[in-house]
Amino acid sequence: MTAQLVHPDVRTAPRPDMLTYARLDLRRQLRDRFGMFFIVGLPTFMFLVFGLGSDEQVGSGNVAMYVMISMASYGAVTATTGVAGSAATEQVMGWGRQLGLTPMRPLAFVAAKAGIAMVVALMPVALIFAIGAATGARGDASDWVLAAVLVWLGSALFAIYGLAVSLAFRGPNATGIASGMIVIMAFLGNVFTPMSGLLLDIGRLTPLYGYAALARFPLTEGHLPMGGRDPLWLPVANVLAWTVIFSLLALWGVRRSRART
């Protein structure tokens, strides 16, 4: 019998520490003051302009709470889209190819980016809800809790969206493209301005419509500002469908980028 000898200098590649990677990337994101201003400051300002002092009845609360939920939703998706979209810069700098040489799975990379984005998304949600509570936003206790949870958890969809767009365009402008499309989707999604007719029918098919409608459902029970009502299954189906679509696009983009290493 012959014994197998293992050279002492031969070592297997270590698996990357995902927690360490996530912590360092989160620290980098928080140091971006310009980006954090638009993630937290802009939606907060928009709530103060459109929602402050609006005490008209809406569902089980008032207009101020309706606008608060909408602006918190916009802030959360801006955060998750922008943070996950930073993958575009990493691809240009070659960092994605370096990760491709490690045993890190594509799904683990997607999960790490989504997790970092979710942490950052807590900031605009917490701030806008706190300002709303202090300035007259009114609703049942269950409305507050369910809306906050739905706004925060639902924003994960747009972390996957931001990553998918950044990997699809593979350029330094990918994050700007993804963020610009968010503004358009916010208009179509009944986030900024209530819609009716054909625009409303088109908007129901867009990603932000289902997410925002679901977040506001505890308050409005699906009733729309311009009349009519959405059943609960409609925003749920919208969110599930776009989650599948964006997840498949993101995983395809990660595999495509690593195939070129």
Buried (B, 14 or more C-beta within 10 A) or exposed (E): EEEEEEEEEEEEEEEBEBEEBBEEBBEEBBEBEEBBEBBBEBBBEBBBEBBBEBEEEBBBBBBBBBBBBBBBBBBBBBBBBBBBBBBBBBBBEEEBBEBBEEEBEBEBBBBBBBBBBBBBBBBBBBBBBEBBEEBBBBBBEEBBEBBBEBBBBBBBBBBBBBBBBBBBBBBEEBBBBBBEBBBEBBBBBBBBEEBBEEEBEEBBEBBBBBBBBBBBBBBBEBBBBEEEEBEEEBBBEBBEEBBEBBBEBBBBBBEEBBEEE
